[in-house]
Amino acid sequence: MVDSGTTITSVRQVLDHPPLIHGWDPGEGVITHGLIRPALEFIESTVQPGWRTLETGSGLSTIAFAMTGSDHLVIVPNAEEEQRIRAFCADNGVDTTQVRFVIDFSERALPTLDVGEIDCYLIDGSHSFPQVFIDWFYVRTNLRVGGWLIVDDVHVWTGRVLRDFLKAEPGWEVVHQWSGRTVAFRKTAENADRDWSEQRFVERRTRAETIGRVRMAAALAREGEFTEILKRTRALLPGGQRDA
């Protein structure tokens, strides 16, 4: 907590005196994970009072959103995180009357919620498969054209795949990338559901894999390894077994 009588009004002050937020059991230690400073400062400088904002996961970003005066929704499964954030904000003069928590896993909550139109959306909950993609899928049409999507922890495989998929898709523009960790997209057009063959990232990866197999088969044929070619072909058939 900052000095008595002082109100926190900036990300800088939060980072100078960060609260302990994350941990299911205080007996096992409570720590703080959070967006890196440039991403927090982006929220601070970009989000406007009255915007509708949403995040999966909670942390220092929740405090940053609260300070902007946005109408903010947080989806997080750990009720203790809400209690710790609200206590920190109450102790330091940060208004949380416009912050609402849904205590649930995002993959269960998002399909049932009507979140309305969203101006800024932070994906920073579970980084497991397929949760990252579920978080994006159920809000992608709610995010307004011109709105912001922030994806954290793109160094994790799931976040990196979502980032690379969106970079290849029309309607998404990368505006900021911070330290290979966090990326901010601006939504530039509505997104229509398309067949996989029309999705650049999926089509290119599929084509590259197919070309790789063809090249391998050609190399094996040149070496006369027809038994190996047959074995690899069988492995691609339904019920086929690949060698360990």
Helices and strands as residue ranges (DSSP letters): H 11-16, G 26-28, H 37-46, E 52-56, H 60-68, E 71-76, H 79-91, E 99-103, H 106-109, G 110-112, E 118-123, H 131-137, E 143-152, H 157-168, E 172-178, E 182-187, G 196-198, H 200-222, H 226-236
